[in-house]
Amino acid sequence: MRGLTDAGPSRGPASAQAVITAAAVLAALALFAVACGTGGTGARDEGPAHADSVGNAPAAKVPAPNPSQSYDKINAVALVKADPAVSATVKRDLKPCSGNAYPVDVTYGNLTGGTVDDVVVNVLTCGDAGGPGFGVGAYVYRNESGAYLNVFKAEESPVYAEIDKGDLSVTKQVYEKGDPVSSPSGENVITYSWAAGHFVQQDFHHTDYGNAAGGDTQDPSGTS
């Protein structure tokens, strides 16, 4: 038993020293953790570390916009004159106004959802100054297997067609009896959308020019 009691006192100082050393290490670790957590001058600084991680991260991929329709320029005059759907009168009157300039407006755009842009052709008269006048025919051509097919026509003069946000907008001037060509009484605007292989009317509105176009000046109430 003496050996046991002698062994106790001889190991006491070493055990105490080990306890003190372990406590000191734990205290140092605690202080280090506090410094890091408060964003101070510790080894871990949240701000710069976060900025570095963002700066080195690969850039986010933004989806590329859909490619535009392919654009095939056409000879609109030859197309109209070869089109059996165009009236003989329009073909006969389609002549240059001055020099080799034909009174034809051509617009390319996506109206029918094809892989190639559709073509809107407006045939006009020749104006007094040699330039284009008013529309006598409006046509839409869709490319099918490399050939252009007439999918819309309007020949109720004066008429003009254009592309409006993916829809076909057709404007027709309205004349009352006695109206000069330069002063229609109003206009009709008809909007068409492509559906099930053809254009379908979606909207219609009429504008009455009234007095602005030299119309009737009588008071609407019936009194002058």
trRosetta pair geometry for C-beta under 8 A, 3 or more apart (Angstrom, degrees):
i j d omega theta_ij theta_ji phi_ij phi_ji
1 4 5.5 -52 -160 33 47 112
1 5 6.4 37 148 -13 75 103
2 5 5.8 -58 -148 42 36 104
2 6 5.9 35 154 -19 70 109
3 6 5.8 -58 -145 39 30 110
3 7 6.2 33 156 -24 65 107
4 7 5.7 -53 -147 31 30 112
4 8 6.9 39 154 -29 62 99
5 8 5.8 -42 -155 19 37 116
5 9 7.6 24 159 -6 63 98
6 9 6.8 -61 -158 39 34 99
6 10 6.5 24 155 -14 67 116
7 10 6.0 -67 -147 42 32 109
7 11 6.3 16 163 -10 70 114
8 11 6.5 -78 -154 40 23 98
8 12 6.7 42 154 -50 64 98
9 12 5.6 -32 -150 -4 37 122
11 14 5.7 -65 -163 45 57 111
11 15 5.9 54 146 -24 85 108
12 15 6.0 -65 -151 36 28 108
12 16 6.3 25 159 -18 67 108
13 16 5.7 -57 -148 37 32 112
13 17 6.3 34 155 -23 66 106
14 17 5.7 -54 -150 33 31 112
14 18 6.5 33 152 -21 64 104
15 18 5.7 -54 -151 33 34 112
15 19 6.5 35 152 -19 66 103
16 19 5.7 -53 -152 34 33 112
16 20 6.5 33 151 -19 66 104
17 20 5.7 -54 -150 35 33 111
17 21 6.3 32 153 -20 66 106
18 21 5.7 -54 -147 36 32 111
18 22 6.3 31 156 -18 65 106
19 22 5.9 -57 -149 37 30 109
19 23 6.3 30 154 -20 65 107
20 23 5.8 -57 -151 35 31 112
20 24 6.4 32 153 -22 66 104
21 24 5.7 -54 -151 32 32 111
21 25 6.6 31 152 -19 65 104
22 25 5.7 -53 -150 34 33 111
22 26 6.4 33 153 -17 66 105
23 26 5.7 -55 -150 37 32 111
23 27 6.3 34 153 -21 66 106
24 27 5.7 -54 -149 35 31 112
24 28 6.4 32 153 -20 65 105
25 28 5.8 -54 -149 35 32 111
25 29 6.4 31 153 -17 65 106
26 29 5.7 -55 -149 37 32 111
26 30 6.3 35 153 -23 65 105
27 30 5.6 -53 -151 33 32 114
27 31 6.5 31 153 -17 65 104
28 31 5.8 -53 -149 36 33 109
28 32 6.3 34 152 -21 65 108
29 32 5.6 -55 -147 36 33 114
29 33 6.4 34 155 -20 66 105
30 33 5.8 -55 -151 35 30 110
30 34 6.5 30 152 -19 64 104
31 34 5.7 -54 -150 34 33 112
31 35 6.5 33 153 -20 65 105
32 35 5.9 -53 -150 34 31 111
32 36 6.5 27 154 -15 64 107
32 42 6.6 121 -163 -137 62 125
32 43 7.9 4 -164 13 102 105
33 36 5.8 -58 -149 38 32 109
33 37 6.1 29 156 -19 67 110
34 37 5.8 -59 -144 38 29 110
34 38 6.3 16 163 -11 66 111
35 38 6.4 -65 -146 40 25 101
35 40 4.9 -83 -161 56 74 123
35 41 7.0 -52 -174 60 115 58
35 42 3.6 134 124 -62 105 119
36 40 7.8 -82 -69 40 18 83
36 42 4.3 -107 -73 102 61 155
36 43 6.9 -25 -91 52 105 71
36 44 4.2 43 -143 50 107 114
39 45 6.7 75 -156 -145 65 61
39 46 5.3 -55 -108 19 100 110
39 47 7.1 75 -156 -18 115 95
41 45 7.7 -6 -134 -83 29 111
42 45 7.2 167 71 -63 66 68
44 49 6.8 -17 -161 -29 70 151
45 48 5.1 33 98 31 116 103
45 49 6.1 151 78 -15 62 97
46 49 6.1 -72 -144 44 23 108
46 50 5.9 21 165 -21 66 114
47 50 6.2 -68 -154 34 21 106
47 51 6.4 14 158 -16 63 110
48 51 5.5 -57 -144 37 34 111
48 52 6.2 35 159 -21 68 104
49 52 5.9 -55 -151 34 29 111
49 53 6.6 28 153 -19 63 106
50 53 5.8 -57 -151 34 32 110
50 54 6.6 28 153 -16 66 105
51 54 5.9 -57 -151 37 33 108
51 55 6.1 29 155 -19 67 110
52 55 5.7 -58 -144 39 30 110
52 56 6.2 14 163 -7 66 113
53 56 6.3 -65 -143 44 25 100
53 57 6.4 40 154 -42 62 104
54 57 5.6 -47 -149 13 31 117
68 71 7.7 5 122 -38 113 101
69 108 7.9 -155 91 156 123 100
69 109 7.6 114 41 -162 143 30
69 110 4.9 166 -37 -69 143 104
69 114 7.7 67 -141 85 125 71
69 115 7.3 157 -144 170 84 30
69 116 6.5 102 176 -163 102 20
69 117 4.3 123 117 -67 131 78
70 115 6.7 17 18 146 112 74
70 116 5.2 -48 70 -114 100 68
70 117 6.7 -138 80 -10 46 84
71 108 5.8 79 -136 144 92 157
71 117 5.5 17 -104 8 59 137
72 116 5.8 -5 4 -165 119 123
72 117 7.1 -177 25 46 73 92
72 143 7.0 86 42 -84 138 151
73 108 7.9 -78 -94 -57 56 143
74 79 5.7 29 153 -42 127 139
74 106 7.4 -160 63 -155 91 144
74 119 5.9 -20 25 -103 138 162
74 141 7.8 -48 38 81 172 149
74 148 6.8 32 -114 -44 156 154
75 78 4.1 27 113 25 119 116
75 79 6.2 154 88 -22 64 87
76 79 5.5 -56 -145 37 32 115
76 80 6.2 30 159 -19 68 105
76 102 7.9 -165 83 89 101 135
76 104 5.0 173 104 150 131 142
76 106 4.6 -139 -58 -81 146 125
76 119 7.3 -162 -101 168 96 130
76 121 4.9 164 -156 -119 116 122
77 80 6.1 -56 -148 36 28 106
77 81 6.3 18 158 -12 64 112
77 94 6.6 166 -142 155 88 127
77 102 5.1 107 -83 27 128 175
77 104 6.0 -149 -70 -14 79 159
78 81 6.0 -61 -143 42 29 106
78 82 6.1 17 162 -10 66 114
79 82 6.2 -69 -146 43 23 101
79 83 6.3 35 154 -41 63 109
79 119 7.7 4 120 105 171 150
79 121 7.0 -168 87 -56 124 161
79 141 6.6 -43 170 -66 140 163
79 148 6.1 -16 -143 78 126 146
80 83 5.6 -51 -149 16 31 119
80 86 5.4 86 -173 -71 75 167
80 90 7.3 -97 170 130 118 115
80 91 7.0 -177 135 -98 90 77
80 94 6.5 165 105 -105 133 171
80 104 7.3 -148 -8 -118 147 135
80 121 6.1 -152 -68 137 112 152
80 123 6.2 120 -147 -69 161 127
80 137 7.7 118 -150 103 128 138
80 139 6.8 156 -108 30 93 152
81 86 7.5 -77 -93 72 21 146
81 91 5.3 110 -123 -140 68 102
81 94 6.7 -140 -73 74 96 142
83 86 4.5 78 85 -5 107 107
83 139 7.2 74 123 -157 173 161
83 150 5.5 94 -157 -51 126 134
85 139 7.6 132 96 -127 117 123
85 150 4.4 -144 37 88 148 160
85 153 5.6 -171 142 -30 117 151
86 90 5.3 -102 176 76 99 128
86 91 5.8 112 117 -53 115 97
86 137 6.6 62 -141 -178 97 156
86 139 6.9 -42 -84 -71 101 147
86 150 7.7 -156 -41 -101 80 155
86 153 7.0 -160 -90 -130 60 142
86 155 8.0 136 -146 -79 61 132
87 90 4.8 95 63 6 87 100
87 91 7.1 -156 96 -2 47 87
87 137 7.3 -155 28 -94 100 134
87 155 5.6 99 -5 -152 128 167
88 91 5.7 -58 -149 41 35 112
88 92 6.0 37 154 -24 69 109
89 92 5.8 -56 -145 35 28 111
89 93 6.3 10 162 -5 64 112
90 93 6.3 -67 -144 45 26 99
90 94 6.2 37 156 -39 64 106
90 123 5.6 88 -169 94 112 156
90 136 5.8 174 -112 119 93 112
90 137 4.5 33 -125 -31 146 148
90 155 6.4 -100 -50 -130 133 122
91 94 5.8 -50 -147 17 29 116
93 125 7.3 -34 153 -111 128 76
93 136 7.0 -20 86 88 138 167
94 102 6.6 26 177 -159 87 117
94 103 7.7 -137 -140 54 66 85
94 104 7.5 40 -151 -63 111 110
94 123 5.9 -60 -98 -152 110 126
95 102 7.4 -148 137 -121 15 83
95 126 7.7 -45 77 -37 84 128
96 99 6.3 -114 171 86 136 41
96 100 5.4 -86 -111 -141 146 24
96 101 5.7 100 -153 59 93 43
96 102 5.4 -72 -95 -77 60 59
97 101 5.8 -47 48 93 90 94
97 102 7.3 122 -5 -137 81 22
97 103 5.2 80 -39 -51 120 100
97 126 3.8 162 -115 -123 100 109
97 127 7.3 27 -150 30 144 65
97 130 5.3 129 147 -179 102 57
97 131 6.4 95 129 -126 156 11
97 132 6.7 -129 -37 -71 158 49
98 101 5.7 2 64 45 71 113
98 130 4.1 38 -46 -179 129 118
98 131 7.7 -30 7 -69 121 44
103 123 6.9 78 101 -170 86 55
103 124 4.0 -107 154 74 112 92
103 125 6.4 -42 114 99 165 11
103 126 5.5 -144 -43 -78 140 61
103 131 7.8 111 -106 162 99 44
103 132 4.1 137 -143 -110 98 87
103 133 6.9 -6 -152 20 152 70
104 121 6.4 -18 -169 -165 105 93
104 122 6.9 155 -158 80 53 55
104 123 5.8 -18 -106 -105 81 60
104 124 7.0 -168 -80 18 31 85
105 121 7.3 152 81 -156 55 43
105 122 4.2 0 54 54 103 108
105 124 6.9 60 -9 -22 97 118
105 132 7.4 58 -43 -134 98 172
106 119 6.5 -23 -162 -166 95 99
106 120 7.2 148 -158 79 43 56
106 121 5.6 -7 -105 -104 74 73
106 122 7.9 -150 -66 26 36 70
107 119 7.4 146 77 -159 47 50
107 120 4.3 -12 61 58 100 107
107 162 6.4 71 8 -135 168 67
107 163 5.9 -158 136 0 135 107
108 117 4.3 49 178 136 98 142
108 118 7.3 159 -153 78 54 43
108 119 5.9 -22 -100 -101 69 67
108 120 7.8 -159 -71 20 23 76
109 117 5.9 50 -16 -159 6 106
109 118 6.3 -32 76 59 55 86
109 120 7.1 -7 33 -4 101 112
109 163 4.2 4 67 -83 157 174
109 166 7.9 -144 154 -102 115 43
110 113 6.8 66 -178 -80 100 33
110 114 7.6 -161 -136 45 77 66
110 117 6.2 -83 -64 -121 60 69
110 118 6.6 109 -127 11 23 96
110 166 6.5 -23 94 -122 90 81
111 118 4.4 -63 32 43 103 153
111 120 7.5 99 -31 -56 147 105
111 140 6.4 -79 82 -159 159 134
111 142 7.8 -112 74 -88 102 96
111 163 6.3 -120 -72 -114 104 107
111 166 6.9 155 -111 -170 48 51
111 167 7.5 80 -134 -144 87 15
111 168 5.7 51 -146 -58 132 97
111 194 5.8 121 149 -34 72 129
112 118 5.4 107 10 -66 100 134
112 140 7.9 135 -39 153 116 125
112 142 4.9 -13 35 -112 161 126
112 151 6.7 48 -80 80 146 167
112 194 4.6 176 -114 -128 59 163
113 194 6.5 -158 -2 96 98 140
114 117 7.8 -167 76 -71 102 6
114 118 6.6 114 31 -58 119 84
114 142 5.8 144 -29 -165 147 95
114 143 5.8 159 139 59 153 84
114 144 7.5 -103 -122 -76 140 63
115 143 7.7 -89 65 87 72 117
116 143 3.9 -24 74 57 129 150
117 143 7.7 60 66 0 39 125
118 140 6.0 6 168 -174 123 96
118 141 6.6 163 -166 80 73 50
118 142 5.3 -28 -114 -97 99 65
118 143 7.3 -147 -97 0 49 81
118 151 8.0 -68 -140 41 124 129
119 140 7.2 154 81 -157 50 49
119 141 4.4 -11 60 57 101 103
119 143 8.0 82 -8 -42 100 90
119 148 6.6 -19 31 -139 128 135
120 138 7.3 -7 -174 -171 91 90
120 139 7.4 161 -155 85 48 48
120 140 5.5 -18 -101 -102 70 76
120 161 5.4 -136 -167 110 118 108
120 162 6.6 130 129 -116 159 31
120 163 6.2 -163 -12 -40 147 91
120 168 7.4 167 -101 -126 127 98
121 138 7.4 165 88 -153 53 44
121 139 4.8 -12 60 62 97 97
121 140 7.8 -180 20 -82 72 28
121 141 6.9 34 -5 -7 112 110
122 135 5.2 -61 -171 -119 107 118
122 137 7.3 161 -156 89 45 54
122 138 5.2 -9 -106 -106 76 79
122 139 7.9 180 -77 24 34 67
122 160 5.5 25 -132 -138 142 71
122 161 6.0 -176 -78 41 99 77
123 135 6.9 101 74 -153 48 71
123 136 5.6 -59 102 64 94 87
123 137 4.2 10 45 57 114 100
123 138 7.7 -146 22 -69 71 38
123 139 7.7 36 -12 2 100 106
124 132 4.1 45 100 -165 150 107
124 133 5.6 166 166 57 101 58
124 134 6.4 177 -149 95 88 17
124 135 5.3 -55 -97 -92 74 50
124 136 6.6 131 -131 7 23 84
125 132 7.3 113 72 -168 43 60
125 133 3.7 -36 80 59 92 125
125 134 5.8 12 26 49 109 63
125 135 8.0 -140 -2 -76 77 8
125 136 5.9 91 -48 -32 85 118
126 130 6.8 -26 -176 -147 106 31
126 131 7.5 149 -160 87 63 21
126 132 6.9 -74 -116 -115 38 34
126 133 5.8 32 92 -13 14 109
127 130 6.9 -26 73 47 80 20
127 131 4.7 -10 43 73 123 71
127 132 5.8 41 -17 97 105 22
127 133 4.0 156 -73 -75 68 77
128 133 7.7 91 -15 -92 59 109
134 157 6.8 105 118 -171 109 98
134 158 3.9 -55 165 -121 127 124
134 160 7.9 -102 -168 -50 67 108
134 173 7.2 -49 -158 8 135 144
134 181 7.1 -139 -5 177 145 108
135 138 6.1 22 175 -54 136 96
135 157 6.5 -163 104 -127 60 78
135 158 5.3 98 55 -169 74 72
135 159 4.8 -102 107 74 120 48
135 160 4.2 171 -17 -72 153 74
135 161 8.0 153 -164 -1 159 66
136 155 6.8 14 155 -153 63 75
136 157 4.5 -11 -122 -92 60 127
136 158 7.4 -50 -75 -115 48 53
136 159 7.4 68 -145 38 8 88
137 153 7.0 -20 -167 -164 94 93
137 154 7.2 160 -153 84 48 52
137 155 4.7 -3 -107 -107 84 82
137 157 7.5 -37 -46 -72 54 94
137 159 7.1 36 -104 67 14 115
138 152 7.7 -31 119 124 86 100
138 153 7.1 153 84 -154 55 45
138 154 4.6 -4 55 55 101 98
138 155 7.8 -162 25 -71 61 46
138 159 5.1 -111 -7 125 116 108
138 160 6.1 141 -78 -143 130 18
138 161 3.6 127 -177 -8 135 112
138 170 6.2 162 91 -127 157 102
139 150 5.9 -51 -166 -136 113 101
139 152 6.5 156 -155 89 43 68
139 153 5.0 -1 -104 -103 81 78
139 154 7.9 -162 -68 25 48 62
139 161 7.7 -178 20 35 21 147
140 150 7.4 110 74 -156 51 55
140 151 5.4 -57 97 67 100 86
140 152 3.8 30 31 44 111 111
140 153 7.8 -138 21 -61 68 48
140 161 7.0 -106 -55 140 94 155
140 168 6.4 -52 -69 -112 148 142
140 199 7.4 95 48 -47 151 138
141 148 4.1 19 172 179 125 112
141 149 6.6 146 -156 66 71 32
141 150 5.9 -39 -98 -91 75 49
141 151 7.0 133 -123 12 23 85
142 148 7.0 146 69 -152 29 63
142 149 5.3 -30 63 61 84 90
142 151 4.7 32 -4 -14 116 135
143 146 7.0 11 -173 -104 98 10
143 147 7.2 149 -150 75 59 27
143 148 5.7 -36 -91 -93 61 67
143 149 7.8 149 -105 14 13 79
144 147 6.0 -33 70 67 72 79
144 148 7.8 122 21 -115 72 20
144 149 5.1 3 17 -4 121 125
150 153 6.2 12 176 -47 120 109
151 198 6.8 -160 -173 -124 98 60
151 199 6.9 121 140 -21 97 100
152 161 7.6 141 118 -132 127 163
152 168 6.7 -1 121 -174 178 169
152 192 7.3 152 -120 90 145 162
152 199 5.3 35 -86 -1 122 145
154 159 4.9 -139 121 167 111 156
154 161 6.6 132 36 -54 124 118
154 170 5.6 95 2 -155 166 142
154 172 7.4 -110 164 -76 135 112
155 159 7.1 -141 -124 32 12 144
156 159 5.6 93 71 -51 64 130
156 172 6.0 11 95 -135 109 132
158 172 7.0 149 88 -153 59 54
158 173 4.3 19 64 26 111 120
158 181 8.0 112 -41 -162 129 88
158 184 7.5 -113 41 -62 126 140
159 170 6.5 -6 -170 -175 101 98
159 171 7.1 159 -154 84 51 52
159 172 5.0 -12 -103 -101 82 80
159 173 7.7 -129 -69 13 42 76
160 170 7.3 163 83 -154 40 55
160 171 5.0 -13 60 59 90 99
161 168 6.2 -11 -166 -173 110 96
161 169 7.0 152 -155 82 57 48
161 170 4.8 -19 -100 -101 83 79
161 171 7.7 -177 -80 19 35 68
162 168 7.9 151 79 -155 31 54
162 169 5.4 -24 67 65 79 97
162 171 7.8 8 12 -1 102 105
163 166 7.3 29 -176 -76 98 13
163 167 7.4 142 -160 72 57 37
163 168 6.7 -40 -104 -101 55 52
163 169 7.4 120 -144 18 7 89
164 167 5.3 -34 73 68 82 89
164 168 7.6 101 26 -148 84 7
164 169 4.1 41 -1 -20 129 129
164 191 7.0 -79 65 -121 130 106
166 193 8.0 30 123 -125 88 88
167 191 5.2 21 146 -171 137 100
167 192 6.5 160 -176 74 89 43
167 193 5.3 -50 -119 -84 97 74
167 202 6.8 -79 -143 37 138 142
168 191 7.1 146 80 -159 52 51
168 192 4.3 -19 65 62 106 100
168 193 7.6 -175 22 -75 82 28
168 194 7.8 87 -10 -45 111 83
168 199 6.1 -35 37 -133 141 136
169 189 6.3 -6 -171 -172 97 99
169 190 7.5 156 -155 80 49 44
169 191 5.4 -17 -102 -102 73 76
169 192 7.9 -169 -74 22 29 71
170 189 7.2 158 80 -155 46 50
170 190 4.9 -18 62 62 98 94
170 191 7.8 -178 21 -80 71 29
170 192 7.0 32 -5 -5 110 110
171 187 5.8 0 -171 178 95 125
171 188 7.3 160 -154 83 48 49
171 189 5.2 -14 -101 -102 76 79
172 187 6.6 158 81 -160 44 73
172 188 4.8 -9 59 58 98 97
172 189 7.9 -177 22 -78 67 35
172 190 7.4 20 1 1 108 107
173 184 4.1 -135 -178 -75 106 166
173 186 7.8 154 -162 92 54 38
173 187 5.3 -40 -108 -102 47 88
174 184 5.7 114 64 174 45 115
174 185 5.5 -68 105 67 90 88
174 186 4.4 -12 57 71 122 81
174 187 5.9 -167 5 -87 90 27
174 188 6.1 87 -48 -19 114 90
174 206 7.4 22 -18 -149 153 104
175 179 4.2 -151 -155 65 87 133
175 181 7.9 -30 -97 -107 141 43
175 184 5.1 -86 -78 -128 71 81
175 185 6.1 122 -133 6 28 93
176 179 5.1 102 53 -30 65 116
176 185 4.3 57 -9 -35 102 149
176 215 7.7 79 27 -125 141 100
179 183 5.8 -137 -167 94 87 79
179 184 5.9 67 160 -122 145 36
179 185 5.5 -107 -83 -36 147 88
179 213 7.8 12 -140 140 114 121
180 183 5.0 52 59 31 91 97
183 209 7.9 -155 -175 105 73 156
183 213 4.7 149 -170 180 87 92
183 214 5.2 -6 -176 37 150 120
184 187 6.6 79 107 -65 139 79
184 209 6.7 118 96 0 70 142
184 213 6.4 -58 76 -167 44 156
185 208 6.8 -25 151 -149 83 72
185 209 5.9 -164 177 40 32 103
185 210 7.9 65 -169 -56 73 27
185 213 6.2 -176 -115 85 31 141
185 215 5.8 88 -132 -95 85 120
186 206 6.1 37 150 177 135 90
186 207 5.4 -178 -162 94 91 56
186 208 4.3 -44 -92 -110 131 42
186 209 5.2 -159 -85 -5 55 79
186 210 7.9 50 -76 -28 96 57
186 213 7.8 -149 -59 18 46 151
187 206 7.3 175 90 -151 41 57
187 207 5.2 2 54 54 83 101
187 209 7.6 68 -8 -43 83 100
188 204 6.8 -12 -171 -165 100 92
188 205 7.6 168 -152 88 57 35
188 206 5.2 -25 -100 -101 73 78
188 207 8.0 -172 -79 21 29 69
189 203 7.9 -9 113 112 87 98
189 204 7.4 162 85 -150 53 44
189 205 5.6 -9 57 60 96 81
189 206 7.9 179 19 -85 69 31
189 207 7.4 37 -7 -6 105 105
190 201 6.1 -50 -175 -133 107 105
190 203 7.2 166 -155 88 43 58
190 204 5.2 -3 -108 -104 76 81
191 201 7.3 104 78 -158 51 60
191 202 4.9 -58 104 66 98 98
191 203 4.0 18 40 49 118 99
191 204 7.5 -144 21 -63 74 43
192 199 4.0 26 166 178 133 113
192 200 6.4 147 -157 67 80 30
192 201 5.6 -47 -98 -94 77 45
192 202 6.3 146 -121 5 22 90
193 199 7.0 148 73 -150 23 67
193 200 5.8 -30 65 61 76 87
193 202 4.9 57 -6 -41 105 134
194 198 7.4 -170 -145 107 65 16
194 199 5.9 -44 -92 -94 58 62
194 200 7.6 123 -128 14 12 82
195 198 7.3 -33 69 66 56 57
195 199 7.9 83 24 -135 70 22
195 200 4.8 -27 40 6 115 130
196 200 7.7 58 37 -41 98 126
201 204 6.7 10 179 -48 121 103
208 215 7.9 -5 169 -31 92 172
209 212 4.9 -111 179 68 82 99
209 213 3.6 41 126 -9 139 123
209 215 6.4 145 93 -26 85 125
210 213 7.0 114 63 27 30 87
210 215 4.9 -113 -169 49 29 139
210 216 7.6 -66 -154 51 66 73
211 214 7.4 45 -167 -81 42 12
211 215 5.6 -95 -75 53 32 87
211 216 7.6 -77 -78 75 71 43
211 217 6.0 81 -113 -101 106 68
212 215 7.7 15 41 10 50 102
218 222 7.6 10 159 -126 114 27
218 224 6.3 -62 -135 -97 75 77
219 222 6.7 -51 89 36 91 19
219 223 5.1 -24 67 71 141 59
219 224 6.0 -176 4 -104 107 24
